[in-house]
């Protein structure tokens, strides 16, 4: 079972997982698949054939267009923006051919940020409010600005990592070929 507010619409052919909550004025279009235990805030639009994982939180006023895939436990802040066509023209429609955008597990997208289509936001990455993502984002990267640039690394728990790449929560990381990897060690 899932919850749907009476003001929202779910098209035939859409699938919604158990425990998901769909709040006021949402529209889930045909072919969309939403995992279990998700929350869609007010005025969220999920496009045709969009796939959303489990435990995803999509805040108010977000449209997730066809061509976008969101993995498990992703946070999409209020009014964040996705695109699906790099060069939209009214007189030259793309007829269902969209640039793929992937938001990997555990990533967080800040309020009013924009993810330009055709890019991947890495696992556990954090995009600052208002940032504009115009290229792929590494796992655990902290991105800010217009265009977004990497300003550091974040722990899986969301805290900014210091130069030692150790977090107060006990997680520890190591850089290998400029890629952040979580170690199995924990410090005291």
N, C-alpha and C positions, 0 to 999 in steps of 0.2 A: 504494500500500500504506500501511496505517496499523498501529499497534501497539495491541492491546487485551489487558490483563491477563486471565488466565483467570477471575478472580473477578468480572469486569464483564459487563454485559448490554447488547446493542444490539438494540432491537426491529426487526422487519421494517418497512421503509418509512423508516428513518432513513438519512441519508447522512453519511459521514465522509470528509473529504478526505485526500489523500496526505500522509504525514509526520506526521500527528497521533498523539499518544500518549495513551492512555486508561489510567489507572493503576487501582489496587485499588478494588473495591467501587463502581464507577460504574454508572449506568443512563442510557442514551440512549433516550428514548421515541420512538414512531412519529412520523414527519413532521419530526423534528428534522433540521436541516442544519448540519453543523459543517465549517468551512473547512479548508484545508490548514495544516500546520505548527502546529497548536494543541497545548496540553498541558492535560489535565484531571487534577488531583491526586486523591488518595484521597477516596472517598465524595462524588463530584460527581453530581448528578442534573440532567439536561437534559430539560425537559418537552416535551410534544407540540408540534410545529410551531414550536419555537424556532429562530431563525436566528442562527448565530454565524459571524463573519467569519474571515479568515485570520490566523494568528500570534497568536491569543488565548491568554492564560495564565489558567486558572482554578485557583486553589489549593484545598487540602483543604476539605471540608465546605461546599460551596456548592451551592445549588439554584437553577437558572435556570428559572423557571416560564413557562408559556405566556403570551404577551403581551409578553415581554421580547425585545428584539433587541440584539445586541452586534456592533458593527462591528469592522473590522480592528485588530489590535495593541492590544487592550484588556487591562489587567491587573486581575483580580479577586482581591483578597487573601483570605487564609484566613477562612472563616466569614462572608464578607460576605453580606448578605441582600437578596433581591428579593421584592417582593410583586406581586400581580396583581389584587387586588380591594380597593377602598377601604373597603367596609363589608360584610365577610363575615358571613353568617348561615347557620347550618346549615339552618334551616327555609325559607330564601329563596335557593336556589342560583342562580348566574348563568348556568348552562348554556352555558359556553363564551364568554361575553361578558366579555372582560378589558380592563382599562385598559392602553394601550400604554405601554411604557417603552423608551426608546432610549438606549443608551450609545454615544456617537460615537467615531470613530477616535482611538486613542492615549490615551484616558482611563485613569486609574488609580484603582481603588477600594481603599481601605485595609482592613486586617483589621477584621472585626466592624462595618463600616459597614452602614447600611441605606438602600436606595433605595426610597422609597415609590412605588407604581405611578402611572402617568400623567404621568411627568416625563421630561425629556431631560437627560442629562449631556453637556455640550459637548465638542467636539474638544479633546484634550490636557488636559482638566480633571483636577484631582487632588482626591480626597475623602480627608480624613484618617481614620485609624483611629478607629472608634467613632462617627463622625459619622452623623447622620440627615438624609438629603436629603428635603425636603418641598416643594421647588419646582424649577423648571428651573434648570440650572447653565450659565453662559456658557462659551464656549470659553476654555481656558487659565485658568479660575478656580481658586483654591485655597480649598477649603471645609473648615470644621471646626466642631465643636460640635453641640449638640442643642437646637433644630433647627440644621442646618448653616447657617452664614453665611459670606459671602466674607471672607477675611482677607488676600487678596493675589492675585497672578498668578503663574503658573508658566510657564517656558520649555517648549518642545517636548521638551527633554532632561530635564525634570523638576525643575530647580533653581528656587527661588523668585527672582523678579525683584525688583531694587531699584527705587527711584523713577525711575531713568533708563530703565527697561524694556530695558536691555541685559544680556545674559547673558555669563558668562565663556566660554561655548562659542562665542561669535561671533554668535549670533542677536540680532536687534534687533526691537523691537515698537513700535507706536504705538497710542494710544487714540483711537478715532474714535467719538463718540456712546456713550461708556462701553463700547465693545466692543474687545477687544484683537485687533490684526491684526499678523501677521508682515510685516516689510518685506523687500525683496529685498536691502537693503544689509547689509553686514557691516562691523564695526569691527575695528581691530587691537588 
